[in-house]
Amino acid sequence: MIMVGFGLILIGLILVLYVINIFSRIKKKKLAVPADFQSLLEENVRYYQLLSPSDKSRFETMVQRFLKRTSIEGVGTTVEPLDRVLVAASAIIPIFGFKDWEYFNLTNVILYPDTFNENYQYEGNKRQILGMVGSGPLNGQMILSRSALREGFSNKTDKSNTAIHEFVHLLDKTDGVIDGFPSKLIEHSYSIPWMKLVHKTIQQITDGHTDINPYGALNEGEFFAVISEYFFERPDLLAEKHPELYQMLTKIFRQDPSREYFSQRHRD
């Protein structure tokens, strides 16, 4: 009888802990989306600012869905509501032209306070990395510098955004490899013209005849991420200086951010 009573008590404790764990997870999910996320978007994300009211509503829905599905954690730093919103915005901007797109190859985003090295250390020497998409044991993980994340949205005149760069790598990786050829995004008829344009532009970067970030000449995968940063950060400038690249990217991402940019300028 004593053993039976002890067993029942143990089962009861297990059930109580199980219920507590469930409610804890529910609470965390509720807290995942900052209450003021709309105002944070309006104050900090120019891409969102330029959208029409209906597109803003759709963007907000996508941000909420991303934050409820993706864990964002800090290592050596505190993740604030603004950080969550900026990570989500970085994720949504490249996929905004696609209906019901999900990052099935991402479960966690880890924020470090600043740069880190190839051993994922954010203290010591050789810390030059601002962002990284994990592979192997770290598959499904993304590591970002918190300072680079914020800088990408605070500087509204440059052509860089580290977080968008890394999410474009994730899109590129949906076919299994980061190679600058996102086969799930590019229609077959555009595949050969796209790669020809990539190689031609990489040669121009190497020769120093372009304003595109030289890091884009490292390989095709980095070129795609670098030119995508340019596309979303300064669509007006890319359309002016590199119209062929711009038109190809509008087909790949199925959106035309320069139209929103010039439309907003006209309204102002």
N, C-alpha and C positions, 0 to 999 in steps of 0.2 A: 504493500500500500504506500509506504514511504517513497519507494522508487517511482511508483506511478504518479504520486503527487509531485515529486521533483521533476518528472518528465513533463507533466502538464505545465508547471511553472516555467520550465525552460522553453517549451513551445510558445507559451504566452509572451515571454520576453522577446523571442525571435520575431513574432508577429508584430509586437509593438515597435521594435527597431525597424522592421520592414516598412511599416506605415510611416514612421518618422522620416525614413529615407525617401519615400515617395513624395511626402509633402515638402521636404527639403529641396528635391529636384524641381518640383512645381514652382516653389518660391524663387529658385534661381532662374528658371525660365522666365518668370514674370519680370524679374529684375534685369534680364538680358537686354531689353529694349528700354533705353532711357525715356523717362516721361516727357522730356523736352526735346526729343530727337528732331522734331520738325523745325524748331527754332534754331537748333544747332546746325542743321543742314542749311537753313536760310542764311545764317551768319557766316558760315565757313566754306561752303562748297559752291563755287561759281557755276559749275556745270548744272547743278540743281537750280540755282537762281535764274538761269536763262530758260528753263523749261516753262511750257504753258501750264496753266492750272491743272488740266487733266493729266498731263504727263508727270507733274509733281506728285499727284495723288498715286499714280502707278509706281513711281520711284519710291515713295514712302512705303508702299505695300511690299515691294521687293526688299527694301532695307529691313523691315520688320521680320520678314520670312528668313532672311539671311542670319540675322542676329539670334533668332530662336533656334536655328539649326547648327550654328557654328560657335564653338567655344573660343573665347578670346581671353587669354591669360597673360599676366605680367611676370617676368623673371627679373628681379632686381629693380622693379619699377611698379608703380601703381597704375592700373588701368582705369582711367576716368571715363565718364560718359562721352566726352568729346572723342576720345580715342576709339571707342566702340563705333560711334557714328562715322568717323573718318575711315575706319577699316571697312565698314559695310558699304560706304559710298564708293570706295576704291574697287570693291568687288562688283558693284552694280553697274558702274559707268561703262565698262567694256561689254557687258551683256545686255544693256538696256534695249538694244534692237532685236533681241530674241525673246520669244514668248515662252514662259515657263522654264527658262534655263536654270539648272541647279549645278553647283560645284560638287559633283559626286566624288571628286578626288581631293576633297578638303574636309577635315574634321576640326582642326585646331589652328588658331593663329596665336603665335607667341610673340609678345612684345618685349624687347630688350631696351634698356634706357638709351643706348646709343649704338655705335658701330660694334661689330664683333668679328672674330676670326673664324677660320675654317674648322676649328674645333668647337665652335659655338660658345666661345668664351667672350664675355663682354668686359673683361679686365685684363690688363697686361699688354703685350706687344702685338704687332701685326693685326690690328683691328681695323680692317678696311671695308668690311662688308656691311651694306645697309639693308639688304633684304635677301632672302633665299627661300626657294621652294624645296622642301625636303624630298629625299629619295631613299630607297632601301629601307632601313629600319625607321626612318623618319618620313616615309611616304604618307601623304595626307596631312602633313604639317607645313606651316609657313612661319618663318621667323622674320620679324620686321624690327628695324630701329624705330623706337617711339619718336625720337627727335626728327628722323627723316620723314616719318609719316606726317607729322604736323607741318614740317617745312614744305612738303609737297603741296599742301593746300593753302598755306599762308602766303607763299610767293606766287602772285597771280600774273607775273610777266615772263617767267622763265618757261622752258619747254620740258620740264622734268617733274616726275611724280613717282617716287620709289614704289609706293604701294600698288599703283596702277600697273607699273612695270612687272611686278611679281604676279599679279592676277592675270595679266596677259600671258605670262609664262604658263600659268595653270590652264588657260584656254588652249594654248599651243600643245600642252601635254595630254589633252583629252584623247588623242590618237595614240598615246603611249610614249611619245618622244618629243622633246623640245628642240625643234629643228627649223623654226621660222615658217613652217608650212602646216598651218592648222587645217588639216584635211576635212575636219567636221564643219568648218566654217566657210571654206572656199568652194564655190561651185566649180565643177570640173572645167568649164570653159575658161575660167580665169587662172587656173593653176599654172600653166606654162608662162603666160604673160607676167604673173606675179613673181615667179622665181627669177625670170629674166630681169625684171625691174629691180629686184632685191640685189642681184649680183652687180648690176650696173651701178647702183647707188653705193654699194659697199666700195666699189673701186673709186668712185668719186670722193668718198670719205677718206680713203687711203691716200688719195692724191691731194687732199686738202682743199677740194673745190666745192665744199658745201658747208652749211651751218649746222648740219646734223651732228649730234654728240658722237665723237670718235669711238666711244665704247661700242657703238652699233656696228663697227667694222670687225669686231672680234669674231663673230660667226653669224649665221643666218638667224639663229634663235634670239641672240641679243639684238640683232638689227630689228626684228619684228617687235620686240618689247620696247626698244628705244623710240622707234618711229611711231608706235602707238601712244607713248607718252606725249610726244609732240602733237599727234592728232587730237588728243583729248584736252591737252593743256592750252595749245595755241592753234586751234583749227583755222583761224583766219590767216595766220602767217604761213602755215603749211599749204593751205589752198593757194596762196599767192606765190610762194617760192617753189613749191613742188606739186603742181596741179595734177600730174600723172599719178604720183604716189597718193595724193589726197583722194582722188576719184576711186582708186583701187581699194583704199581702206574704207571708203563709204560702202562699197560692195561687200567687203569682208565682215564689217561690223554692223551693216544694215542700218546705219544712221548717218546723219549729216550735221555734225555739231557746229560747223561754220554758219549754217543757215540760222540756227538759234542765236549764235553770237551776233550776226549782223541784224537780225530781227530785233534783238534787245537794244542794240545801238540806235536803231531807227525809232524805237519806242521812247528811248531816253531823249 
